[in-house]
Amino acid sequence: MGDWIGVVIALLGVGMGVAAMGIFGERLQIILDEQAGTATIRNRTIFRHKEELFPLKDLQKADRETTLTSSASDPTELRYVVGRPALILDDGSGQGAGQGTVRHLITGNYSNSGSAEILVKAINNWLELREKR
């Protein structure tokens, strides 16, 4: 009987590990193609693949969306800042820069690793260099 309990516990552990990888493990790819005039976001987990395509002319900038996490035992105790990257796109209303915009999340996952800031900086630097040409 004890051997079967061990097998069941091992299978549950493996199942939870695979589920966690499916939820939190994500490969993100952003392609800014000046020749094609497109911005492509590819998002892949072990369970799904999603690809979104936007006109590059609608991309105004990238931004980092942040929030504070709290302690599970004391919700009033703030622990640290987490963030996720987003694209700021022109909504087509013709209201000019900063007015008619829509925020499009690149990923739904928050992270405290600083990767969101690195990605936002890289996109904004690329847009700035593109404007100077």
C-alpha positions as CSV (number, residue, x, y, z in Angstrom):
1,M,0.0,0.0,0.0
2,G,2.8,2.4,0.8
3,D,4.4,2.0,-2.6
4,W,1.2,3.1,-4.3
5,I,0.9,6.2,-2.1
6,G,4.4,7.2,-3.1
7,V,3.5,6.8,-6.8
8,V,0.4,8.9,-6.4
9,I,2.3,11.6,-4.5
10,A,5.0,11.6,-7.2
11,L,2.5,11.9,-10.0
12,L,0.7,14.8,-8.2
13,G,4.1,16.6,-7.8
14,V,4.9,16.1,-11.5
15,G,1.5,17.3,-12.5
16,M,1.7,20.4,-10.4
17,G,5.1,21.2,-11.8
18,V,3.9,20.9,-15.4
19,A,0.9,23.0,-14.5
20,A,3.1,25.7,-13.0
21,M,5.3,25.7,-16.1
22,G,2.3,26.1,-18.3
23,I,1.1,29.1,-16.3
24,F,4.3,30.9,-15.5
25,G,6.8,29.6,-18.1
26,E,6.5,31.8,-21.1
27,R,8.7,32.6,-24.1
28,L,8.1,36.1,-25.4
29,Q,9.3,37.5,-28.8
30,I,8.7,41.0,-30.1
31,I,9.6,41.7,-33.7
32,L,9.7,45.3,-34.9
33,D,9.9,45.1,-38.7
34,E,10.5,48.4,-40.3
35,Q,10.5,47.1,-43.9
36,A,7.1,45.3,-43.4
37,G,5.8,48.1,-41.2
38,T,4.6,45.7,-38.5
39,A,5.1,45.0,-34.9
40,T,4.6,41.3,-34.0
41,I,4.2,39.9,-30.5
42,R,4.7,36.1,-30.2
43,N,3.8,34.6,-26.8
44,R,4.3,30.8,-26.2
45,T,3.8,28.5,-23.3
46,I,3.8,24.7,-23.3
47,F,0.0,24.8,-23.6
48,R,-0.6,27.6,-26.1
49,H,0.8,29.9,-28.8
50,K,-0.5,33.4,-29.5
51,E,0.7,35.9,-32.2
52,E,-0.5,39.5,-32.5
53,L,0.3,41.8,-35.4
54,F,0.1,45.6,-35.3
55,P,0.9,48.4,-37.8
56,L,4.3,49.8,-36.7
57,K,3.0,53.3,-37.4
58,D,0.5,52.9,-34.5
59,L,3.3,52.1,-32.0
60,Q,4.0,55.2,-30.0
61,K,6.1,53.9,-27.1
62,A,6.5,51.1,-24.6
63,D,5.7,51.5,-21.0
64,R,6.0,49.4,-17.8
65,E,2.9,48.8,-15.7
66,T,3.7,48.3,-12.0
67,T,2.0,47.2,-8.9
68,L,3.0,46.5,-5.3
69,T,2.7,43.1,-3.8
70,S,1.6,42.6,-0.2
71,S,2.4,40.0,2.4
72,A,0.0,37.1,2.6
73,S,-0.1,37.3,6.4
74,D,-0.5,41.1,6.6
75,P,-2.1,42.8,3.4
76,T,-1.1,46.2,4.7
77,E,2.6,45.3,4.6
78,L,3.9,46.1,1.1
79,R,6.8,43.9,0.0
80,Y,8.1,44.9,-3.4
81,V,7.3,46.4,-6.8
82,V,6.5,44.1,-9.8
83,G,6.0,45.1,-13.4
84,R,5.0,44.0,-16.8
85,P,5.6,45.6,-20.2
86,A,3.0,47.2,-22.4
87,L,2.8,48.9,-25.7
88,I,1.1,52.3,-26.1
89,L,-0.7,52.3,-29.5
90,D,-2.5,55.0,-31.4
91,D,-6.3,54.1,-31.2
92,G,-7.0,55.7,-34.6
93,S,-9.1,58.5,-33.3
94,G,-6.7,61.1,-34.7
95,Q,-6.4,63.0,-31.4
96,G,-2.6,63.3,-31.6
97,A,0.2,62.0,-29.6
98,G,-0.7,60.9,-26.1
99,Q,-4.4,61.6,-26.5
100,G,-6.0,58.8,-28.5
101,T,-4.0,55.9,-27.2
102,V,-4.7,52.4,-26.0
103,R,-2.5,50.3,-23.7
104,H,-1.8,46.8,-25.0
105,L,-0.2,44.3,-22.5
106,I,2.7,42.3,-23.9
107,T,2.3,39.7,-21.3
108,G,-0.1,39.0,-18.4
109,N,2.6,38.0,-16.0
110,Y,4.1,40.4,-13.5
111,S,7.8,40.0,-12.6
112,N,10.2,41.5,-10.1
113,S,13.3,40.6,-12.2
114,G,13.6,43.9,-14.0
115,S,13.1,42.2,-17.4
116,A,10.0,44.4,-18.1
117,E,12.2,47.5,-17.7
118,I,14.9,46.1,-20.0
119,L,12.3,45.3,-22.7
120,V,10.6,48.7,-22.4
121,K,14.0,50.5,-22.7
122,A,15.0,48.4,-25.7
123,I,11.8,49.1,-27.6
124,N,11.9,52.9,-26.8
125,N,15.5,53.1,-27.8
126,W,14.7,51.4,-31.1
127,L,11.8,53.8,-31.7
128,E,14.0,56.8,-30.9
129,L,16.8,55.6,-33.3
130,R,14.2,55.0,-36.0
131,E,12.9,58.6,-35.6
132,K,16.4,60.1,-36.0
133,R,16.9,58.5,-39.4
